[in-house]
Amino acid sequence: MRKNLFLTVMLLPVMLMQTYAQSGKADKALLAKADAALQFAARQYKLMMTHVPDSLLPRTTNTKDGSLMTSNSGWWTSGFYPGTNWYLYEYTKDPAFKAEALKRMALVEKEQYNTRTHDLGFMMYCPFGNALRITKDPAYKAILLTSAKSLSTRFNPTIGCIKSWDHGSWKFPVIIDNMMNLELLNWATRETGDPQFAKIARTHANTTIKHHFRPDYSSYHVVDYDPANGSVIARKTHQGAADSSAWSRGQAWGLYGYTMMYRDTKDKAYLDQARHIAEYILSNPTMPADLVPYWDYQAPGIPNALRDVSAAAVAASALLELSRYTDKATGKRYWNAAEKMLTSLCSPAYLAKEGENNDFILMHSVGSLPHQSEVDVPLTYADYYFVEALLRYKQWAK
């Protein structure tokens, strides 16, 4: 009985999404810009197909010489390019995007067995989850289930979290980014009826609420735990400006992750957490007028600090969804903020020119400024969440 009740809760968002969610009011000008941006994205990615070596995946631009930087399938961003191609296939119905997605997924498929990374949600669910959703081909289920099992091996019940990294001097590091990989586990429970996957996801999300967030609902980037007893050893940053600062993409990962957890569980604690994070982002005194955040909300040199377009893309997609789960006035605020973000991202300030930017869609993202890695360049995941946000806007706008 308990298992059946758990499954009912996990399946609830799938059954009630259409009746529960409210749509935002459409801005006709933004709808036109969204279509133009999606058509531009399709043209750019048609070019990218011809420029990426067959055995690799696009990652970013090399800051030393401006060339295209690629990755193998084991890099954490490997799933975004085929995932974006699925979104573009969904939008255009052009079989070239489906073919490209399948071609690159063949490279990534072996990562389903990878137990050395916490990023299997990004790597596997973005491409294979979209492939399953769009094509309904059951072959993708087995791949995703194996991926969920692999991800689950990194869970430590004493700590209550999935381990993020195996490198460095950390004992058991957990990064806020990890919230994004829980969707794969929720899916696995819905698909199989096995409650353990979603139990891991919920435990990880609950532990993260307890230890990752400050009183103002900004999050630390890294929490290092003691595997022996689950206690917190340290709260640090890895990609942010300081241990005490709020790395902007980290805030966006948290916003998106808890919005997703509410969708999958209907647990109000996750909705409350998502709303608190949204308020931190939207009320932040350093947020620029165009709502494309600086790479860190306490970055040195504001207002001359670099922006992180990827943080805006992730946040815009999350805010569109979160607007559907709140009261009308709050939902309108989130919806309008997402519209402003997307309007900015569709502008020449951030949208590339055709045939430039190594065929990526967006410019001016920041991977890790402290490591001087991927600074002020396009990023494959910025493109993915931008296209996702545009499609969501077109789908949900009244």
Secondary structure, DSSP 8 states (H G I E B T S, - for coil): -HHHHHHHHHHHHHHHHHHH-------HHHHHHHHHHHHHHHHHHHHHHHHS-TT-EEEEE-TTT--EEEE-TTSTTTTHHHHHHHHHHHHH--HHHHHHHHHHHHHHGGGGG--S-STHIIIIIIIIIHHHHHH--THHHHHHHHHHHHHHTTEETTTTEE---SSSS-SSEEEGGGGGGHHHHHHHHHHH--HHHHHHHHHHHHHHHHHHB-TTS-B-SEEEE-TTT--EEEEE-SSSS-TTS-BHHHHHHHHHHHHHHHHHH--HHHHHHHHHHHHHHHT-TT--TTS--BSBTT-TTTTSS-B-HHHHHHHHHHHHHHGGGS-HHHHHHHHHHHHHHHHHHTSTTTB--TT-GGG-SB--EEEETTTTEEEEE-BHHHHHHHHHHHHHHHHH--
